[in-house]
Amino acid sequence: MNTIAPKENSVYADPVDGVLPKTDVEIFLSDSALVITDPQVDFLSEKGVTWGVIGESVREHNTVANIGRLFKVAKESGMEVFVSPHHYYPTDYGWKLEGPLEKLMHSVKMFDRKGAYTLDEFDGSGADFMPEYKQYIHDGKTVITSPHKIYSPLSNDLSLQLRKRGITKVILAGMSANLCTQAHLYDLLEAGFEVAVVRDATAGAKLPEGDGYQAAIINFRYVANALWTTDEAVARIRAAKC
């Protein structure tokens, strides 16, 4: 395989795997936060509408338990926690421009809610949060952002909420790897945040066209400031100083 040779005496002269230099994120409780994308039933539960294509990956990476571990250690350590959910209201079904997955999500009523200002039939629905996470999400301290509508936080207030709390570094996990999680990574990087992705606290659909998780891992490795396992992330959060 061809490799890129670093210039002599370069700060990048210690390449990883022969090509990419090693980078990392040093976290502190004062400037770092846990961000979880779409910790919702439709992605993570056998009752969810995507389970037939994503369940294998969720089980393979122990995703549900690993996200739970991140929530738990962040709360125990006093780290700020943000959730960026995905919700669709009746008015969203009037869209005239849609990509393939948008059309699919709308056709199967994924993340469907009765309206922006009602919780009618929300509890236990596909749009609801996983039951095991609710103790952390509904503790009155977790920031639940406005919903993102396609993949990235460009359509919600995540960056604003992070900035208003002085957050510059993000530990990112959640669903789904090559869609909302990856899109959040890219937008946060472009907004000037440092981002560490937790590689086994996410999962992706497996389709004839390919494995979404594997596609995401390639890109995570290329662009994220750090790529950790849940064990590594938990240890770093526990060790984080103010």
N, C-alpha and C positions, 0 to 999 in steps of 0.2 A: 504494500500500500504506500502511495506517495505521502510524504509528510511535509509540513511547513517548518522550515528551519528557522529558529529564533535567531535574531542578531546577537552577536557576541556581546557579553556584558549587559544584555537587556534585562529589565526587571521581569520579563516573561521567559527567561531562559530555563525554566523548569517545567517543561510541557508535561501534560498528563496524557497517558496513552499515546505518546509520540506526537501529539498534535495540539491539543487544547491546554492552555495554561490553567493552573489551579487557582480558583478564587473561593472566597468564603464570606460569611456575614458574622460579625461580632454583635451579639444582641445584648441589650440592657432593658430592664423593665421600664425605664423612662422614655425610651424612643422606639420600642419594638412592640409589635402586636401580632396576634394570631388572627388570620382571616380564613374563614371557611366558606367555600362556594357551594350552594345548592345542597345542603345536608337534608334532603327531602325524600319523602316516601317514594315518589315516582322513580328516583334513581337508586335508592339503597335498600328497598324492601322487596320481598317476594311478591307483595301486593301491588308494586308499582308497574306502570304500563311499559317500562323499558326492560323489565327483568329478563325477558327472554333473550335479549342480546347483550345485556351488561352484567347479568348475574354471575356468570362464570368468572369474570375479571374481579368483581367485588369479593367473591369467595377466595379467589386465588391470592389476593393481596391482603386479605383480612381487613378490608377497608372500613367496614362499619366499626369494628372494635378499635382500629387505629385512630380514626377521627375522634372517637370517644375518649381515648387516652390523651389526645391533644387538648380537648376541651377541659378535661379533668386537671391536668397539670398546669394549664394556663390559669385556671381559676384558683388553684391552690397556691400558685406563685404570685398572684396579684397582677398578672399580665392582662393588658387590654385585649378584649376579644370582639371581633366583628363578624357578622354573618351577612353574606350577600346572596339573597334568595332570588329565585326565578318564579315569577307569577304571571299568569295571563288572565285578563278580565274580558268580559263579553265584547267590549269595543275593539280589542286586539284582533278579533276574528274578521274585522273589516279591512285588514291589510291587503293591498293589491300587489305588493312586491314581496316575494318570499323565496328563500332558498329551499333546497330539498328537505333539510331537517326541520326548518320552520313549518313547512307544509305538513310534515309528518307529526310534529308536536301538536299542531292545531287539530289535525284529524283525529288523534287519539285522546284529545282533551288533556294533554300533559300539563301539569302545574295549573290546572284550571281553577279559577275562583269566580264566585258569583258577582264580585264587584270590588272596587278599590276601598269602599267604606263599609263593607259588611263581612262578617265571618260566618255567614250562613253556610252550613254544610262543609266548613273548612276543617274542623277537627277530625283527624284521622283520614283525611282525603289525600290524594297524591301530591297536592301542593303543600301539605303540612310537613312540619319537621319530624324527623324520626323520634319516636317516643323516648328513646334512651338519651337524647340530647336536650330535651326540653328543660330539664332541671338546670342546665347551664345557660341555655338561650333565654329563658324567661325568668332570670334571676334579678331583673331590674337594672343590670349593669352592662350586659352584652348589648352592643350596638347592632341593631337589625336595620340594614340600609333599606332604602327604597328598592323595589325590584329591578333587576336588569331584565331586559326584554329579549335579547338574542343571546349573546355570549359574554361580552365584555362589560366592565363597569362604566363604560362610556355613557350609558343611559341611566345610571343611578348616581347616588351621592357618596359612594365609597371613598373616593379620593378626598372629597371635602371633609368627611367625618374623620379620616385619618389625620389630615393636616390640622384640623381644629384641635386635636389632642396631642399635637407635637410628634406624631409618629413618622419616622423616616425609614423604618425597616419592617418588613412583613415576612412572617412565616405563613406560607400559603399551602392550603390543602382543600380537599373537597371534590366535588363532582362537576362535570366529568372531565377526565384528564385532557383529552385533545380538543375539548370544546370550551366550556366556561372557565375551567381552571387555567388552561393555556392562554385564553384571551385575557383573563385577569392579569396573568403574569406579564404579558406584553404591554398592556396599558399602564400597569403600575411602574414597570421599568421606564416607559416613555415619559411618565410623570415625575421621574426622578427618585423613586423609591428603590431601596435595595430589597431583593426578594430571594428568600430561600424556600424552595419547594420541597414538600415532604412526599417522597416518591411512592410510598406504600400506604398513603392516606388518601388515595384517589383510585380511580379505575376507569376503564373505557370499554365501549361497545366492541364486540367482535363480529364483523360483517364479512361477506365474501370479498369485499374490496380491501380488507385488512384489519389489523388489530389497532384500535384507537389508542389504547394504552401505550403500546410500543411506539407508535408514531409520536405521541406526546413526550415520552422519555427522551427520544432523540433530540427534540427541540428544547426540552428542559435543560439538557446537558449543554446545548449550544449557548443558551442565552441567560439562564438563571444565575444569580450571583452565587448560589449554593444549591446543592441537591442532597438532601439528607434522608435517612430512614426515620421512621417514627421513633425508634430507640434513640437515635442521635438527637432528634428534635426535643424529645422529652428530657434528655440529660442536659441539653443546653438551656432549656427553659428553667429547669430546676437550679442550674448554676448561675443564672443571670443575676447580675447585681443591679442596683438602682442607678 
